[in-house]
Amino acid sequence: MVELTLAHWVYLAGTVLIILTMLVRQNVLVPSLLMTFLVGWLYMGSFAEGLQTIFNASLVAAAELFNIFLIITVMTALLHALKSLQADERMVRPFGYVMKTGHSSFWVLAFITYGISLFFWPTPAIPLVGAILIPVAIKAGLPPMATGVAIAIAGQGMALSSDYMIKIAPMLSATAVGVEVSSVADKALVLSLITGITALVLAYFRLRKTIQKPSIQHLQRWNKVNGTEKVYASRIQTKKEAKVGLFFAIAVPLAFLAIVVYMVYATFTEGASLEGGAGAALIGGVAVLLMISASAVYNWRQSLNQVSDHLIEGFTFAFRAMGPVIPIAGFFFLGSGEISAKIFALEQGVQAPSFLFELVEAWAALHSGKSVFCWIWFVDSWYGNRS
């Protein structure tokens, strides 16, 4: 039976504190850092080593999560390269032609947001969808609140919670508990689809009475309320640039569709499965080649500098979006024995603590058939460590 120490209780208290901080909608970065310090201090028995734990936890977390930063970087860089050719607008503009009514606009917005967010991540994808399709949806009679609901549920809700293609969210969960990424991703996809579709249906039936008939006046009123009466026009393209932009607007979705087909094939075929981060690496590699191609076609003389600029923009966005996650992940990685050994810099052969698993085991023991004896052990362990 696992013997709980004071460090286990502090780790549990830290987890509860972080959850409570999230519930009151405050940033959990500072609680994560402070609780990491306390857990390290209590486990190592040294104030100085507790301070070192703060740095080591973030360092190990950064190493574990760098592939996530990298995939966000290359996908954001690709999006910037496509913007130069206005291919990003061309990818979503055709869907505006089917948004004739507010009812169809609701579902088209949700579908497009979900599809693009799976590959480009919701944060950079939503502004693209919003800038092109929201005015069309509002003109079709969909209220601004309904457009926000459809995009939020499909993007930050369904796409981000499952994150099935890039696998950032499943990788965070799988790494923390030491299980296969694919097992988490598959279940998260099913769960996100069930909850997301349910939420979309409920939202639609609640908002459908507010949907009006198509009219340009809806868009005019919305522009006045938001102070955006000025019409922003895209840069005028030459015929050659328009053809190139159209080519990439078709080539990029087809390339990612081919990846989806291959990933499905690999899932059901022996010897070709994409384990771990192989799927994200495949997407990242294709994205890099597409970005280089788009930059070279746009301006081949400046393409070397442009590719570098796009990657810098991608890294900047990645660290702005995911930077605070590193110290938070560092705290939760203390719950995994394999990773906590790196954080505490334990020598080979020394048993590393698995605070999360050991707490779960203790909780399971309390609810077994020998609950009375387990309660005695639990209280004895607590008072024994305090004394």
Disulfide bonds with the S-S distance in Angstrom:
none
